[in-house]
Each structure stands twice: as structure tokens, then as C-alpha cells.
Amino acid sequence: LSSTSTMATTKENVNNEVLVTTTTNKNKENDNHASVSFILTGFGPFRGVKNNPTTVIANNITEYLVQQEKNTTEDDNNKNCNNKNCIIEATQVIETSAEGSRREIDELMRRLQQRHHEKEEQQRKDDDDESTTSIENTTKKIVIILHLGVNYKGTNFQLERFAYNEADFRIPDEKGYQPRNKKIYEDNDIADEYSYRLQTRIDLENIQKHVSMENNKDYNLNEGEDAIITISTDPGRFVCNYTYYCSLRNFEQMENVYPIFVHVPPFSKVPQNEQFEMIAEMMTAIKY
């Protein structure tokens, strides 16, 4: 095959989780390239935010990208996520609670570990059978876990660099839980800077530069109304930080899994369609 074709199909739809796979037929000459897949999560409503924009993004981003793929000309292929051999593997809306967040992150880790073990087993079988060549197993598989949360007072997009082992909820979460100055993981020493603060391994500066330039903005700006996308070092201490810390901690030993958290503004500040476009631009710019 000399061209790339894409097809999106729904695999599962249970418990507010929609798994969508984009399959790509590609030239065998590109088999040494990494296959990048995205797992995108948003949150449901919480007190003060009845209609969470990340729910809309999580539930509709795949449809948006498929439509963009149909509208993309060959000249625009370099901007299209699917033509970069990346797929949206899953989207999920997480309940805005510590309990729901940890449960979903733990389940996601279990699924990815199981898939990793199955791939290793298949690789061993292929190694035992010298006549078998599995293209699937020679492609490095990278998983980007793209968490989205809303900053309802925000006016731009915030790439979160750190997550902290601290839960200090200004309001109760959706389960009525309201920890004050509590550790998320008790086995970590809060005085230990490494365990207290975890950092994403994704190159945030590259995302900021790419998105800013695509929107004709100065990527050196990190504050003010003209800064369309900024890098933040403080995700708050509510469920967003709680989720991000659990994700970074769970996946820090899995070298092919890269969590990142992005705070988005409300649709009243940046309209829905523009937010879809921005998320797609971020996806094309992610380096690991």
C-alpha cells in the first residue's frame, strides 16, 4: 500500500467510557516509526460547573478528528493527527471525585499493563518461530494519556507541568469528600520533593510554541490576554491535581506511557469549535 487510509469504529461504550479505534493502513517502509495513540479524559459536572466543557470535548473529539480527516487536503496532511500514525484509542468522562478518579486511573493502568504483557508474550512466540515476522510487534507503541480539566476562571489553555501529592479541596467533590491538607498517597513523604511533586515527561515548550505559531501568537508569552496557551506549575489541589498525580505516579515506571494534563477555559471564553481545534493542534505537537 502506498497511501494512508483511516477508519474509526466504536469498540465499547460502558460506564461513560467510549473506546474508539482509528486503524491505519500504511507503507511497510514506515514500520520502524512509533505508533502514537491517545487516551483522552475529561470530567463530569461539579459544584459551580454544571456543564463541563471537557465532557463535550471527550465525547466528541473523535468525531471532530474524523471529520477533519475527510476535509484535509494532501497539502494539509502535515497538520493532521491521523496521518502522523497516531490514533485516539479511548475517550472517557471521569466523575469529579477523588474516589472516581483513582478508580479509573487504576483500571486504566491494569488494562495497559495487561496489553503490555500480551504483547511481550506474542513477541516471545514470534521469536520462537523464526518464520514469523510480526509487523505489529516491531512498531514501538507510545500511549499519551491526555487529561483535560476546566479552569472556569481561565481565558486560555494551561499545560500543567507538575502534580502534587496534596489534596486540599476548597469544596467537597461529587462524593462529598473534602480533604484538607491531606496526602494523596500516604506512603510518600510530603517533605520529599521528588515524591511530593511529579513532573510530566512531555515537552510542554514544544506544544506551546507549535500551538502559538499555528494561531499567529507570540509563543514567548506566558501570561496576559494574548497568551493563547501557557505553561503552569500549579494545577490547584482539587480533583484535577488529584487525577494528574495518580496518573503520573502510576505510569512513571511505564516508559511508553506519557500522561499530560491541560486546563481548558469555559466555552464562554473560547468557543467549542476552537477548543476542538486547539486540542487537535496540541496532539500533533506532542513530543516525548
N, C-alpha and C positions, 0 to 999 in steps of 0.2 A: 504493500500500500504506500502510495506516495503522498497522500493527503491526510489531514486530520479530520475525523468526524466525531461528533459528540451526541450522546443520548442520555436523558435524565429519566430515571424511574424511581417511584416511591417504593422503598423496601419495607417500611414498618411505620405504624402510626399508633402508638400506645402511650398512655400517661403523658400526654402533651409533648411527646417526642416524635419528630418526623425525620426519618432517615432517608436521605436522597442520594443516590449514587449517580455520578456522571461518568460514563465509560468512554474511553478514548482509544480509537484505533490510530496507531502511529507507526512511522517508519521504524524498522528494526534497527536502523543506524543510531537511533536516539535512546536505545535501551540502557545505555550507561548513565542516563540522566536520572536525577531523583524524581520520584513521583510524589508530588505535594498534595496532601488532602487537608481539608479544613473541617473542623468540628466547631460550629458556631453556637454560642449560647446567649440567651437573653434572660430577662427576669419578668415575672408577672407583676401585678399591681402591688402597691404597698401604701401605707398611710401617707396621704398627701399627693400620691401619684396613682390615680385610678386607671389611667390609660398609659401604660408604659410603652414608650416608642421602641424599646428593644424587643418587646413581644412581637410587634409588627415586623421589625427587621428580621428576626429569627424565623418567623413563619412565612416570609415572602421573599427572602434574599435569593433562594434558588430559582424561583420563577423569574425574578428580575434578571439574573445572570443568563438564564436560558434565552430569554427574550433579547438580551444584549448580544448574545452569540448569533442569533438569527439576523440581527441588524448590523453586524460587524462586517465591514468590507475587508478585503485582503490587506489593504493599506493600514488598517487599524488593528491587525492581528497582534501586534506587539503590545497592545494595551489590554488584550482580552485574557482573563484568567484561565479559561479552559484551554486556550491554545498554548499556554505555558505548562501544560501537563499537570494541572492541579485540579482537584475535584472538591466539591462540597460533599463530604461524606455523611454529615449529620447536622441537624439543627435541633435545638432543644430550648424550651422555656422552663427555667428553674423557678420554683417557688421562692419568694423573697423571705427566706428564713435560714437561720444557721443550720437547723436540722435538715431541711430540704437540700441546702447547698452541699453539705458534707455527704449526704446520702448519694446525690447524683455524681459528685466527683469520685467518690469511692467506687461506684458502679462503673463509671467510665474507665477508671484505672483497671478494674477487673476485666472489662471487655478488651482493652488494648493489650493487657498482659496475655490474655488467652490467645488473641490473634498472633502476638509475637511468638508464643510457644508453638502454635500451629505452624507458623512459617518456618521456625527452626526445625521442626520435625519433618516438614516437607523437604527442606534443604538437605537433611541427613539422608532421606530416601533418594533424592536426586544424586547425591554424592556416591551412594552405594550402587546406583545404576549409571554407569558411565555413558550409556547410550542415550540417557535422558538429559535434555537441556531445557531448563525451565526459565523462560524469559522473565516470568513473574518474579522469580526469586533472585534474579540478578539485578533488579531495579531497586535502588535504595528508596525506602518509603519514609517520607517525612510527614508527621502529623502536626498541624498547627491548631491549637485549641484557642479560638478567638472568643474571649468572653466580652460581652457588651453589657454595660450598665448605664443608667441615666443620671446625669448631673442636672437636676431640674432647675438649677440656677445658672447653668452654664450657657455660653454663647458659641462655643467651639468644641472641637474634638480633643480629648486628652488621652495621650498614650501614657499608661501608668508603668513606671519603671520598677517600683517596689511594691511589695505587700508585707504587712507587719503581723507578727504573732500577738495581736492585741484585738480584743473585741470590746468596744466601748460604744454601745448603741444609744443614740440620743433618743430614740423611740423604740418601742417593742417591735420585733419582727412579726411576720404573719402568723407565727405560732404563739405569740405573746411573750416571747423570750427577750429579755433586755439585760444582757450582761453589762457590767460597768467595770472597766479596767481589768478585764479578765484575759488570761492567755487562751488562745485557740487550741494550742497543743500544750498540755501541761508538762510533757517531758522535755520541753525546750526551756533553757534558762533565759529568762527575759533580759538578763544583763549581758548575755552573749550576743554581740551584734550580728554575727553570722546567722544564728538560728532565729533571732528576733526579726531580722529583715531579710527577705529573699528577693532576688532580682531576676527579671526575665533575661533569657539568653538571646532574645531577638534584638536586632539592630534597629532601635527606635529612631535614631537620627536619619537613617535612610528612608524610613517611612515618611517622616516629617518633611524631608526635602522633596521626595517624589510627589507627595500629595500637594504640597505648597506650590511647586512648579507647575503641576497639572492645572492648578487653579489660578495661575499667574499671581501668586503671593510670594512675599519675601520669606524664604524658609529660615532666615536667621531670627525672625521674630518669635518670641516665646510667650508673649503676653499682649494684651490690648485687643481692640476690636478687629484689627487687620490680621491677627494671627488665627488662621483658619484651623490649624492643628498644632497643639503644644505637647511638650513632654512634662509630665507631672511626677513628682516624687512623693505625693501624698494622696492615696486613694480614699481617705477617710478611714473610719473604723467601724463602718456598718457592714451590711451583708456583702457589698462589693469587695471590700478588702478581705472579708472572711472567706469568700469564694476563691479569690485570687491566691491567698496564702495557702489554702488547702490544695489548690491546683499546682502551684509551684513546688510545694513540698512533696506531693505525691509523685510528680513526674520528674523531679530533679535527677533521679538515677536512670531515667529512660532517655538515652541520648538522641533518639529520633522523635521525641515528643516535646513541643515547644509551646507553653502557654503564654498568652499575652492578654492584657485587659485594656479595653478602650471605653472611656466615658463619653457618651454622646449627649448632645443638648436636646431639649424638647423640640418637637416638630414646630412649635410656635416660633422658635429661633432659627432653625434650619429645617426647611420643608422635607417631607418624607422622601420624595424622589431624589433630592440632593443628598440625603443621607445614604440611600442605597448606592448612589454613585461614589460617594466618599468611601464607603466600606469596600466596594469593589476595587477602588484605587489603592487602598491600603493592602489588600490581598495581593495585588500584583507587585507591591514594593517590599514585601516581607523577605528578609534575608536572615539566615541562621548560622 
